[in-house]
């Protein structure tokens, strides 16, 4: 939830660009992999940057979000290039009354036909979170961090308890930043209704979820960069875990007792350790 003064359109485009570039820097967005969206409930002036106006049918009805604005990456666009030319890589959508359709705002420079093919998951998660918490801002990122994704191919890390007790033991900050741990969704076809439904459910309990054998989705109601941070925290934890596996598991990690004492000191509620 954000309070006034609200970030303006230019600030939001810049933050999406910086998040996209950082995700590429940490090798979580090769080629055109990954997608970003933000939802906001305060009015923004779109026509100066996005003068081409069309209609779009929404992947699901979202009547309670009529009037809300979404900024969404275009299908096939590279997250690392948003910063250079936001309007070529992003679209804006304002939800029409009734919540079945939206006005699609794009630029003459737009380099995509449609918004991201994962927009169904983005919209469903925004909708669920905005209704549940009443937040006026919500950011969602899908990225493909290498070490997290690799571990999701290893059967023992497909168990949420095993995954979290192993990944969250390498740095004291990890449990502070991800107190609900990392969620795990078994492989689902990209862009499918099954992936969308699993995302909504899993992101109710977690700030970041793994899509097995594919990548992650992270959310934040503070900023798009905070959502990108969550991808980086999970990826750093997975990198430590991978290093430990590669080194013949010689690392101790923080003990469960260490982590419980960290949580007591910093007043963190968690149920993993
Ligand atoms: Zn993907």
Boltz pocket constraint, residues with backbone or C-beta under 6 A from the ligand:
constraints:
  - pocket:
      binder: B
      contacts: [[A, 33], [A, 34], [A, 142], [A, 143], [A, 144], [A, 190], [A, 214], [A, 215]]
      max_distance: 6.0
